[in-house]
Amino acid sequence: MFHAQINDQLFPFNGQRALFDLLGSTDKVLLGAPGAHGDNPPTAITLCRAFISERL
């Protein structure tokens, strides 16, 4: 699970996407959410928790 803020002022989204593409796993998800660095919508947190709990 790779969570990225689309409008992140510290880490531009295209760089985050490039990093995601370099991950070697075939079981990966890129979650892009609108907002600035640190703006985590409740839906993003729920999706991250579900992704992790399904794999534990």
N, C-alpha and C positions, 0 to 999 in steps of 0.2 A: 504494500500500500504506500503510495507516494502522494502526499497531500501538498498541493501548491496553490498559493494565492495568485490569481491572474494579475492583479494590480500591485504586486509586492514591490515596495520601493527599495528593498534591500537586495532581493534576488529576482532579477527579471525572469518572467515566465519562460522565455525562449531558452534561457540557460538551464532552468529547472527541467524543462522538457528534454533537453539534450542529455542531462544527467540521467533522467528516467530511461531514456533510450539505451544508455550504456549498461543498465542493470542486466545481468545475465539470466535472470529467472524468466521462465515462461509463464509463471503464475504471478503476474503483477498487474496492478491497477493504478492508473493515474487519476487522481481526483483533483480537478481544477475548480476552485471556488472563486467567485468574484470578491474583490475587496483587497485591502492593504495587508501588509505584514501583521500578523497577529489577529486578524479578523477571521475567526473560525465559526462559521455558521453551525448551529446545532445539528443540521443534517450531515455535515462533514464528520463531526465527532461520532455520530451514530453509525455511519458507514465504516469508519475506521475501526470502531469496536467490533462490528459484525465481521469484518474481514479477518481480524485477528482471532476472534473467538471461533470462527469456522475452521481455523487452521491449528488450533491448540488441541 
